[in-house]
Amino acid sequence: MKIHFRNRQAGFTAIELVLVIVILGILVALVALTYNGVQSKDRNTERQTSINALQSDLETYYAQKSMYPTLANINDAAWRAENMKDLDDNDLKDPTWNDTTPSCTVAGKPVLAAAPADNCYAYQVTAADGSACDNVTVLCAHYTLTANLEGDESYVKTSLN
């Protein structure tokens, strides 16, 4: 009696290979999504820190002058250098800002936008009654700082006055 053994070749079947590839694809997708979420959260934290620092600078200015700067003032680098020495161009820059963002770019430099916009910080300043102000005829008494966060939320700080 002769026993015949079938010669079986070593290796993986097509189903095993497909299964491994699918599992690896799922793992790569999870890592990519987690990484993007962490990056987004870091940028949002940076936005909140910047808005808080801007608020602190504005409140310091108000304590000295009893008024808040106009949007034109705060966007003028020479005015900032004279009146708000700690505030520079980088403090006005959203983490995703680039020099092609029209609502918050002047001469290739970041500025605060007049209204909330993506990739920009917004600064809206008004008189005590909510009307327009210019610090010549009408003093600026209130402001709102806004940063659009990733995830369709906004971070808003208002004057402490």
N, CA, C and O atoms as a DFTB+ gen file, in Angstrom:
644 C
 N C O
     1  1       0.828      -1.149       0.000
     2  2       0.000       0.000       0.000
     3  2       0.896       1.244       0.000
     4  3       1.748       1.443       0.866
     5  1       0.664       2.017      -0.964
     6  2       1.410       3.252      -1.135
     7  2       0.551       4.445      -0.739
     8  3      -0.598       4.576      -1.162
     9  1       1.125       5.297       0.070
    10  2       0.413       6.525       0.450
    11  2       1.012       7.665      -0.370
    12  3       2.222       7.887      -0.406
    13  1       0.119       8.354      -1.006
    14  2       0.568       9.497      -1.813
    15  2       0.270      10.791      -1.059
    16  3      -0.857      11.063      -0.645
    17  1       1.289      11.538      -0.910
    18  2       1.112      12.853      -0.287
    19  2       1.072      13.900      -1.378
    20  3       1.871      13.912      -2.314
    21  1       0.134      14.746      -1.214
    22  2       0.008      15.835      -2.174
    23  2       1.056      16.902      -1.876
    24  3       1.272      17.289      -0.728
    25  1       1.659      17.334      -2.879
    26  2       2.634      18.394      -2.704
    27  2       1.906      19.736      -2.568
    28  3       1.261      20.203      -3.507
    29  1       2.020      20.327      -1.420
    30  2       1.372      21.625      -1.210
    31  2       2.454      22.696      -1.230
    32  3       3.463      22.582      -0.535
    33  1       2.241      23.727      -2.023
    34  2       3.227      24.796      -2.104
    35  2       3.006      25.777      -0.947
    36  3       1.869      26.076      -0.580
    37  1       4.089      26.260      -0.394
    38  2       4.007      27.234       0.696
    39  2       3.696      28.604       0.109
    40  3       4.095      28.916      -1.013
    41  1       2.978      29.418       0.878
    42  2       2.647      30.765       0.444
    43  2       1.299      31.191       0.971
    44  3       0.629      30.450       1.690
    45  1       0.911      32.401       0.602
    46  2      -0.355      32.943       1.052
    47  2      -1.386      32.827      -0.062
    48  3      -1.060      32.895      -1.247
    49  1      -2.612      32.655       0.340
    50  2      -3.682      32.630      -0.655
    51  2      -4.070      34.062      -0.986
    52  3      -3.726      34.994      -0.259
    53  1      -4.771      34.223      -2.059
    54  2      -5.222      35.553      -2.481
    55  2      -6.131      36.170      -1.416
    56  3      -6.059      37.374      -1.171
    57  1      -6.959      35.387      -0.800
    58  2      -7.875      35.901       0.240
    59  2      -7.083      36.410       1.437
    60  3      -7.412      37.457       1.995
    61  1      -6.056      35.691       1.832
    62  2      -5.228      36.143       2.958
    63  2      -4.536      37.462       2.630
    64  3      -4.480      38.353       3.478
    65  1      -4.021      37.597       1.441
    66  2      -3.359      38.843       1.038
    67  2      -4.335      40.007       0.996
    68  3      -4.013      41.098       1.466
    69  1      -5.506      39.795       0.450
    70  2      -6.514      40.853       0.393
    71  2      -6.908      41.274       1.801
    72  3      -7.044      42.465       2.082
    73  1      -7.089      40.306       2.677
    74  2      -7.466      40.604       4.067
    75  2      -6.400      41.446       4.758
    76  3      -6.734      42.403       5.456
    77  1      -5.144      41.114       4.582
    78  2      -4.044      41.888       5.185
    79  2      -4.016      43.301       4.616
    80  3      -3.826      44.266       5.356
    81  1      -4.203      43.422       3.322
    82  2      -4.190      44.752       2.692
    83  2      -5.347      45.603       3.199
    84  3      -5.158      46.791       3.461
    85  1      -6.529      45.034       3.343
    86  2      -7.693      45.779       3.851
    87  2      -7.433      46.232       5.282
    88  3      -7.724      47.378       5.623
    89  1      -6.897      45.365       6.118
    90  2      -6.614      45.734       7.515
    91  2      -5.577      46.848       7.569
    92  3      -5.734      47.802       8.330
    93  1      -4.535      46.739       6.782
    94  2      -3.524      47.804       6.741
    95  2      -4.123      49.122       6.253
    96  3      -3.792      50.183       6.782
    97  1      -4.992      49.067       5.259
    98  2      -5.652      50.279       4.767
    99  2      -6.485      50.949       5.848
   100  3      -6.467      52.173       5.984
   101  1      -7.209      50.156       6.612
   102  2      -8.023      50.702       7.712
   103  2      -7.123      51.347       8.760
   104  3      -7.424      52.439       9.242
   105  1      -6.041      50.699       9.113
   106  2      -5.119      51.262      10.104
   107  2      -4.492      52.569       9.623
   108  3      -4.379      53.522      10.393
   109  1      -4.088      52.617       8.368
   110  2      -3.510      53.849       7.804
   111  2      -4.545      54.971       7.825
   112  3      -4.212      56.108       8.160
   113  1      -5.790      54.670       7.473
   114  2      -6.850      55.679       7.481
   115  2      -7.087      56.204       8.897
   116  3      -7.261      57.408       9.084
   117  1      -7.095      55.336       9.875
   118  2      -7.294      55.763      11.267
   119  2      -6.157      56.659      11.744
   120  3      -6.396      57.666      12.412
   121  1      -4.936      56.301      11.407
   122  2      -3.793      57.117      11.793
   123  2      -3.873      58.489      11.126
   124  3      -3.615      59.505      11.771
   125  1      -4.224      58.528       9.849
   126  2      -4.320      59.803       9.126
   127  2      -5.408      60.689       9.728
   128  3      -5.198      61.887       9.913
   129  1      -6.565      60.110      10.034
   130  2      -7.646      60.893      10.626
   131  2      -7.276      61.418      12.004
   132  3      -7.588      62.562      12.337
   133  1      -6.624      60.605      12.795
   134  2      -6.196      61.037      14.128
   135  2      -5.181      62.160      14.020
   136  3      -5.259      63.146      14.754
   137  1      -4.232      62.015      13.109
   138  2      -3.210      63.045      12.919
   139  2      -3.848      64.370      12.506
   140  3      -3.508      65.420      13.052
   141  1      -4.772      64.323      11.543
   142  2      -5.450      65.545      11.096
   143  2      -6.248      66.174      12.228
   144  3      -6.290      67.398      12.348
   145  1      -6.877      65.361      13.054
   146  2      -7.629      65.886      14.191
   147  2      -6.730      66.577      15.204
   148  3      -7.087      67.617      15.756
   149  1      -5.571      65.996      15.442
   150  2      -4.614      66.592      16.379
   151  2      -4.101      67.915      15.815
   152  3      -4.000      68.901      16.544
   153  1      -3.780      67.940      14.534
   154  2      -3.299      69.168      13.896
   155  2      -4.366      70.267      13.970
   156  3      -4.056      71.418      14.274
   157  1      -5.599      69.911      13.695
   158  2      -6.705      70.865      13.748
   159  2      -6.873      71.414      15.160
   160  3      -7.061      72.617      15.342
   161  1      -6.806      70.552      16.143
   162  2      -6.942      70.985      17.540
   163  2      -5.795      71.920      17.930
   164  3      -6.011      72.909      18.631
   165  1      -4.583      71.611      17.480
   166  2      -3.436      72.481      17.757
   167  2      -3.626      73.867      17.143
   168  3      -3.342      74.877      17.787
   169  1      -4.106      73.916      15.897
   170  2      -4.343      75.218      15.255
   171  2      -5.433      75.998      15.994
   172  3      -5.314      77.211      16.163
   173  1      -6.493      75.314      16.435
   174  2      -7.552      75.990      17.188
   175  2      -7.032      76.531      18.517
   176  3      -7.410      77.625      18.935
   177  1      -6.172      75.771      19.175
   178  2      -5.568      76.239      20.423
   179  2      -4.702      77.468      20.169
   180  3      -4.705      78.410      20.962
   181  1      -3.968      77.456      19.071
   182  2      -3.136      78.614      18.705
   183  2      -4.014      79.838      18.444
   184  3      -3.659      80.948      18.840
   185  1      -5.151      79.646      17.783
   186  2      -6.075      80.758      17.528
   187  2      -6.587      81.345      18.844
   188  3      -6.611      82.563      19.019
   189  1      -6.990      80.483      19.755
   190  2      -7.517      80.953      21.035
   191  2      -6.445      81.701      21.822
   192  3      -6.730      82.727      22.439
   193  1      -5.227      81.197      21.803
   194  2      -4.123      81.865      22.491
   195  2      -3.868      83.239      21.880
   196  3      -3.651      84.210      22.605
   197  1      -3.893      83.327      20.565
   198  2      -3.668      84.612      19.894
   199  2      -4.765      85.617      20.212
   200  3      -4.476      86.783      20.481
   201  1      -6.013      85.181      20.184
   202  2      -7.127      86.084      20.496
   203  2      -7.028      86.558      21.948
   204  3      -7.281      87.728      22.234
   205  1      -6.667      85.672      22.850
   206  2      -6.505      86.068      24.253
   207  2      -5.379      87.087      24.414
   208  3      -5.502      88.036      25.188
   209  1      -4.282      86.890      23.683
   210  2      -3.169      87.847      23.740
   211  2      -3.577      89.199      23.151
   212  3      -3.228      90.248      23.693
   213  1      -4.317      89.169      22.040
   214  2      -4.815      90.418      21.457
   215  2      -5.723      91.141      22.447
   216  3      -5.629      92.358      22.608
   217  1      -6.600      90.390      23.109
   218  2      -7.493      91.004      24.087
   219  2      -6.686      91.660      25.212
   220  3      -7.001      92.770      25.642
   221  1      -5.667      90.984      25.674
   222  2      -4.826      91.545      26.730
   223  2      -4.161      92.844      26.276
   224  3      -4.128      93.820      27.026
   225  1      -3.634      92.859      25.053
   226  2      -3.004      94.074      24.514
   227  2      -4.021      95.209      24.380
   228  3      -3.712      96.363      24.678
   229  1      -5.226      94.881      23.933
   230  2      -6.274      95.900      23.782
   231  2      -6.702      96.466      25.136
   232  3      -6.935      97.668      25.265
   233  1      -6.803      95.606      26.129
   234  2      -7.202      96.075      27.458
   235  2      -6.106      96.929      28.104
   236  3      -6.402      97.877      28.832
   237  1      -4.853      96.592      27.838
   238  2      -3.746      97.415      28.329
   239  2      -3.798      98.792      27.682
   240  3      -3.617      99.804      28.359
   241  1      -4.044      98.836      26.379
   242  2      -4.164     100.111      25.673
   243  2      -5.324     100.923      26.245
   244  3      -5.195     102.127      26.469
   245  1      -6.453     100.261      26.479
   246  2      -7.623     100.951      27.026
   247  2      -7.321     101.525      28.419
   248  3      -7.745     102.637      28.736
   249  1      -6.605     100.784      29.232
   250  2      -6.264     101.247      30.577
   251  2      -5.415     102.520      30.519
   252  3      -5.499     103.362      31.413
   253  1      -4.609     102.659      29.482
   254  2      -3.755     103.835      29.329
   255  2      -4.462     105.008      28.656
   256  3      -4.211     106.163      28.998
   257  1      -5.349     104.714      27.697
   258  2      -5.927     105.772      26.851
   259  2      -7.431     105.985      27.037
   260  3      -7.969     106.972      26.536
   261  1      -8.116     105.093      27.739
   262  2      -9.575     105.161      27.937
   263  2     -10.354     105.068      26.621
   264  3     -11.447     105.621      26.499
   265  1      -9.791     104.376      25.659
   266  2     -10.462     104.097      24.391
   267  2      -9.741     102.921      23.742
   268  3      -8.596     102.613      24.073
   269  1     -10.432     102.276      22.817
   270  2      -9.826     101.182      22.066
   271  2      -9.375     101.713      20.710
   272  3      -9.959     102.670      20.202
   273  1      -8.351     101.113      20.117
   274  2      -7.915     101.584      18.798
   275  2      -8.944     101.254      17.723
   276  3      -9.697     100.287      17.834
   277  1      -8.956     102.071      16.695
   278  2      -9.814     101.785      15.541
   279  2      -9.202     100.621      14.762
   280  3      -8.054     100.245      14.994
   281  1      -9.967     100.066      13.850
   282  2      -9.442      98.997      13.003
   283  2      -8.267      99.510      12.172
   284  3      -7.270      98.807      12.004
   285  1      -8.383     100.729      11.655
   286  2      -7.293     101.312      10.865
   287  2      -6.030     101.470      11.718
   288  3      -4.923     101.212      11.246
   289  1      -6.201     101.895      12.974
   290  2      -5.041     102.045      13.857
   291  2      -4.333     100.711      14.067
   292  3      -3.128     100.594      13.848
   293  1      -5.093      99.713      14.491
   294  2      -4.484      98.436      14.844
   295  2      -3.872      97.736      13.636
   296  3      -2.974      96.909      13.795
   297  1      -4.337      98.051      12.443
   298  2      -3.783      97.453      11.228
   299  2      -2.594      98.226      10.671
   300  3      -1.975      97.786       9.702
   301  1      -2.269      99.360      11.263
   302  2      -1.152     100.193      10.831
   303  2       0.092      99.819      11.648
   304  3       0.147     100.069      12.852
   305  1       1.078      99.224      10.989
   306  2       2.284      98.756      11.687
   307  2       3.010      99.888      12.403
   308  3       3.515      99.685      13.507
   309  1       3.075     101.060      11.810
   310  2       3.753     102.196      12.449
   311  2       2.997     102.630      13.701
   312  3       3.613     102.924      14.725
   313  1       1.656     102.672      13.628
   314  2       0.852     103.028      14.791
   315  2       1.050     101.995      15.904
   316  3       1.212     102.358      17.069
   317  1       1.036     100.706      15.542
   318  2       1.238      99.645      16.543
   319  2       2.606      99.770      17.200
   320  3       2.728      99.597      18.413
   321  1       3.631     100.067      16.415
   322  2       4.982     100.182      16.958
   323  2       5.073     101.301      17.982
   324  3       5.843     101.216      18.940
   325  1       4.288     102.345      17.778
   326  2       4.309     103.476      18.701
   327  2       3.378     103.280      19.900
   328  3       3.716     103.678      21.015
   329  1       2.214     102.674      19.681
   330  2       1.193     102.609      20.724
   331  2       0.983     101.238      21.368
   332  3       0.513     101.151      22.502
   333  1       1.322     100.191      20.662
   334  2       1.148      98.826      21.182
   335  2       2.414      98.046      20.850
   336  3       2.405      97.165      19.991
   337  1       3.483      98.374      21.530
   338  2       4.811      97.878      21.187
   339  2       4.941      96.353      21.171
   340  3       5.759      95.813      20.427
   341  1       4.145      95.656      21.980
   342  2       4.235      94.191      22.040
   343  2       3.483      93.496      20.916
   344  3       3.595      92.279      20.763
   345  1       2.730      94.232      20.137
   346  2       1.889      93.654      19.089
   347  2       2.582      93.803      17.735
   348  3       2.853      94.920      17.295
   349  1       2.867      92.685      17.079
   350  2       3.491      92.767      15.755
   351  2       2.660      92.007      14.723
   352  3       1.599      91.469      15.041
   353  1       3.151      91.971      13.495
   354  2       2.418      91.346      12.389
   355  2       2.023      89.903      12.692
   356  3       0.906      89.491      12.382
   357  1       2.915      89.143      13.287
   358  2       2.635      87.731      13.542
   359  2       1.477      87.527      14.522
   360  3       0.805      86.497      14.475
   361  1       1.241      88.490      15.403
   362  2       0.127      88.385      16.350
   363  2      -1.224      88.508      15.650
   364  3      -2.249      88.114      16.205
   365  1      -1.229      89.046      14.448
   366  2      -2.462      89.247      13.692
   367  2      -2.726      88.107      12.717
   368  3      -3.714      88.130      11.983
   369  1      -1.850      87.115      12.708
   370  2      -1.881      86.074      11.681
   371  2      -2.513      84.778      12.195
   372  3      -2.022      84.174      13.149
   373  1      -3.601      84.363      11.554
   374  2      -4.211      83.071      11.803
   375  2      -3.224      81.979      11.362
   376  3      -2.459      82.202      10.424
   377  1      -3.223      80.796      12.019
   378  2      -2.276      79.746      11.619
   379  2      -2.397      79.302      10.159
   380  3      -1.435      78.786       9.592
   381  1      -3.558      79.495       9.549
   382  2      -3.719      79.106       8.146
   383  2      -3.710      80.317       7.212
   384  3      -4.039      80.192       6.032
   385  1      -3.338      81.481       7.732
   386  2      -3.276      82.694       6.918
   387  2      -2.219      82.525       5.834
   388  3      -1.189      81.883       6.040
   389  1      -2.496      83.113       4.679
   390  2      -1.463      83.254       3.656
   391  2      -1.690      84.581       2.958
   392  3      -2.767      85.168       3.061
   393  1      -0.694      85.046       2.259
   394  2      -0.755      86.400       1.693
   395  2      -1.700      86.542       0.500
   396  3      -1.753      87.604      -0.120
   397  1      -2.438      85.494       0.176
   398  2      -3.450      85.608      -0.879
   399  2      -4.858      85.683      -0.301
   400  3      -5.837      85.625      -1.043
   401  1      -4.964      85.812       1.017
   402  2      -6.269      85.941       1.670
   403  2      -6.656      87.419       1.635
   404  3      -6.129      88.204       2.423
   405  1      -7.560      87.813       0.745
   406  2      -7.820      89.243       0.533
   407  2      -8.441      89.972       1.733
   408  3      -8.169      91.157       1.930
   409  1      -9.254      89.304       2.525
   410  2      -9.953      90.017       3.602
   411  2      -9.041      90.397       4.763
   412  3      -9.421      91.217       5.599
   413  1      -7.848      89.817       4.828
   414  2      -6.957      90.164       5.950
   415  2      -5.501      90.271       5.520
   416  3      -4.595      89.881       6.258
   417  1      -5.285      90.799       4.329
   418  2      -3.926      90.995       3.835
   419  2      -3.819      92.365       3.175
   420  3      -4.625      92.728       2.319
   421  1      -2.812      93.109       3.592
   422  2      -2.520      94.391       2.957
   423  2      -1.021      94.421       2.691
   424  3      -0.214      94.260       3.607
   425  1      -0.664      94.627       1.450
   426  2       0.741      94.678       1.030
   427  2       1.497      93.427       1.475
   428  3       2.658      93.508       1.876
   429  1       0.833      92.265       1.404
   430  2       1.471      91.001       1.740
   431  2       1.641      90.734       3.218
   432  3       2.286      89.759       3.604
   433  1       1.068      91.594       4.057
   434  2       1.192      91.430       5.511
   435  2      -0.188      91.170       6.112
   436  3      -1.198      91.637       5.586
   437  1      -0.226      90.418       7.221
   438  2      -1.526      90.129       7.844
   439  2      -2.078      91.347       8.567
   440  3      -1.337      92.116       9.180
   441  1      -3.392      91.507       8.484
   442  2      -4.105      92.539       9.235
   443  2      -5.377      91.900       9.793
   444  3      -5.758      90.800       9.391
   445  1      -6.016      92.587      10.705
   446  2      -7.287      92.109      11.229
   447  2      -8.393      92.455      10.239
   448  3      -8.403      93.548       9.672
   449  1      -9.307      91.541      10.033
   450  2     -10.429      91.764       9.121
   451  2     -11.522      92.549       9.828
   452  3     -11.596      92.562      11.056
   453  1     -12.370      93.203       9.043
   454  2     -13.487      93.976       9.596
   455  2     -14.638      93.078      10.025
   456  3     -15.472      93.485      10.833
   457  1     -14.693      91.870       9.498
   458  2     -15.762      90.924       9.836
   459  2     -15.153      89.530       9.893
   460  3     -14.142      89.268       9.241
   461  1     -15.756      88.637      10.664
   462  2     -15.206      87.275      10.751
   463  2     -15.076      86.623       9.370
   464  3     -15.979      86.700       8.537
   465  1     -13.930      85.983       9.159
   466  2     -13.641      85.312       7.892
   467  2     -12.675      84.171       8.154
   468  3     -11.901      84.212       9.111
   469  1     -12.719      83.164       7.313
   470  2     -11.788      82.050       7.445
   471  2     -10.367      82.536       7.211
   472  3     -10.132      83.412       6.378
   473  1      -9.431      81.971       7.941
   474  2      -8.001      82.263       7.848
   475  2      -7.636      83.662       8.339
   476  3      -6.518      84.124       8.114
   477  1      -8.564      84.336       9.005
   478  2      -8.343      85.696       9.483
   479  2      -8.890      85.855      10.908
   480  3      -9.813      85.153      11.321
   481  1      -8.302      86.782      11.631
   482  2      -8.898      87.236      12.885
   483  2      -9.674      88.504      12.564
   484  3      -9.249      89.313      11.738
   485  1     -10.815      88.670      13.224
   486  2     -11.642      89.856      12.977
   487  2     -11.644      90.756      14.213
   488  3     -11.606      90.280      15.347
   489  1     -11.690      92.054      13.967
   490  2     -11.748      93.056      15.034
   491  2     -12.833      94.050      14.648
   492  3     -12.719      94.757      13.646
   493  1     -13.873      94.092      15.449
   494  2     -14.957      95.037      15.221
   495  2     -15.028      95.939      16.447
   496  3     -15.169      95.463      17.574
   497  1     -14.929      97.231      16.218
   498  2     -14.905      98.195      17.315
   499  2     -16.024      99.212      17.110
   500  3     -16.292      99.639      15.987
   501  1     -16.676      99.594      18.215
   502  2     -17.800     100.529      18.134
   503  2     -17.747     101.523      19.291
   504  3     -16.986     101.370      20.247
   505  1     -18.585     102.542      19.160
   506  2     -18.771     103.501      20.244
   507  2     -19.627     102.856      21.331
   508  3     -20.116     101.740      21.156
   509  1     -19.807     103.540      22.428
   510  2     -20.582     103.005      23.556
   511  2     -22.010     102.656      23.151
   512  3     -22.593     101.719      23.696
   513  1     -22.578     103.394      22.205
   514  2     -23.956     103.140      21.779
   515  2     -24.049     102.161      20.606
   516  3     -25.133     101.936      20.069
   517  1     -22.908     101.578      20.207
   518  2     -22.906     100.606      19.111
   519  2     -22.699     101.213      17.739
   520  3     -22.644     100.490      16.744
   521  1     -22.585     102.523      17.670
   522  2     -22.378     103.189      16.384
   523  2     -20.887     103.180      16.011
   524  3     -20.040     102.732      16.783
   525  1     -20.599     103.679      14.829
   526  2     -19.222     103.756      14.360
   527  2     -18.412     104.720      15.225
   528  3     -18.956     105.662      15.801
   529  1     -17.133     104.475      15.305
   530  2     -16.256     105.345      16.093
   531  2     -14.985     105.640      15.310
   532  3     -14.604     104.888      14.412
   533  1     -14.332     106.748      15.664
   534  2     -13.093     107.114      14.989
   535  2     -12.023     107.629      15.954
   536  3     -10.911     107.946      15.530
   537  1     -12.348     107.713      17.245
   538  2     -11.463     108.208      18.301
   539  2     -11.079     109.677      18.140
   540  3     -10.198     110.169      18.845
   541  1     -11.733     110.376      17.219
   542  2     -11.551     111.814      17.078
   543  2     -12.829     112.500      17.547
   544  3     -12.812     113.290      18.491
   545  1     -13.930     112.191      16.882
   546  2     -15.213     112.761      17.290
   547  2     -16.004     111.806      18.183
   548  3     -16.764     112.250      19.043
   549  1     -15.833     110.525      17.987
   550  2     -16.534     109.504      18.781
   551  2     -15.507     108.471      19.238
   552  3     -14.817     107.864      18.420
   553  1     -15.414     108.276      20.569
   554  2     -14.446     107.325      21.115
   555  2     -14.911     105.878      20.916
   556  3     -16.102     105.573      20.989
   557  1     -13.951     105.013      20.667
   558  2     -14.228     103.581      20.538
   559  2     -14.272     102.975      21.941
   560  3     -13.283     103.010      22.673
   561  1     -15.431     102.418      22.307
   562  2     -15.633     101.967      23.681
   563  2     -15.829     100.459      23.823
   564  3     -15.741      99.934      24.933
   565  1     -16.090      99.763      22.736
   566  2     -16.316      98.317      22.786
   567  2     -15.703      97.662      21.550
   568  3     -15.580      98.282      20.494
   569  1     -15.326      96.402      21.709
   570  2     -14.829      95.656      20.562
   571  2     -15.252      94.200      20.667
   572  3     -15.666      93.722      21.723
   573  1     -15.137      93.518      19.550
   574  2     -15.325      92.075      19.487
   575  2     -14.189      91.510      18.646
   576  3     -13.976      91.935      17.511
   577  1     -13.460      90.548      19.209
   578  2     -12.420      89.823      18.486
   579  2     -12.971      88.448      18.156
   580  3     -13.574      87.801      19.013
   581  1     -12.774      87.996      16.932
   582  2     -13.311      86.698      16.518
   583  2     -12.268      85.915      15.733
   584  3     -11.556      86.461      14.890
   585  1     -12.197      84.619      16.032
   586  2     -11.405      83.683      15.242
   587  2     -12.324      82.543      14.843
   588  3     -12.993      81.955      15.693
   589  1     -12.361      82.227      13.561
   590  2     -13.126      81.064      13.105
   591  2     -12.288      79.821      13.346
   592  3     -11.183      79.690      12.819
   593  1     -12.826      78.909      14.150
   594  2     -12.125      77.675      14.458
   595  2     -12.462      76.607      13.431
   596  3     -13.502      76.672      12.776
   597  1     -11.592      75.639      13.294
   598  2     -11.887      74.503      12.431
   599  2     -12.942      73.671      13.142
   600  3     -12.825      73.402      14.337
   601  1     -13.962      73.268      12.415
   602  2     -15.076      72.542      13.013
   603  2     -16.310      73.420      13.089
   604  3     -17.234      73.126      13.847
   605  1     -16.339      74.499      12.312
   606  2     -17.497      75.392      12.217
   607  2     -17.891      76.035      13.546
   608  3     -19.077      76.190      13.836
   609  1     -16.914      76.401      14.337
   610  2     -17.153      77.135      15.570
   611  2     -16.375      78.441      15.499
   612  3     -15.457      78.595      14.693
   613  1     -16.760      79.373      16.358
   614  2     -16.036      80.636      16.462
   615  2     -15.581      80.829      17.894
   616  3     -16.233      80.386      18.839
   617  1     -14.457      81.495      18.036
   618  2     -13.953      81.864      19.356
   619  2     -14.055      83.375      19.427
   620  3     -13.423      84.079      18.640
   621  1     -14.838      83.875      20.357
   622  2     -15.140      85.300      20.431
   623  2     -14.755      85.850      21.795
   624  3     -15.057      85.252      22.828
   625  1     -14.094      86.981      21.786
   626  2     -13.769      87.728      23.005
   627  2     -14.276      89.150      22.814
   628  3     -14.134      89.729      21.737
   629  1     -14.858      89.701      23.848
   630  2     -15.356      91.078      23.779
   631  2     -14.632      91.928      24.804
   632  3     -13.964      91.421      25.704
   633  1     -14.782      93.236      24.643
   634  2     -14.136      94.165      25.548
   635  2     -14.601      93.929      26.980
   636  3     -15.746      93.552      27.226
   637  1     -13.693      94.159      27.908
   638  2     -14.028      93.997      29.324
   639  2     -14.716      95.248      29.866
   640  3     -15.297      95.228      30.952
   641  1     -14.646      96.303      29.119
   642  2     -15.235      97.591      29.508
   643  2     -16.740      97.524      29.423
   644  3     -17.419      98.510      29.711
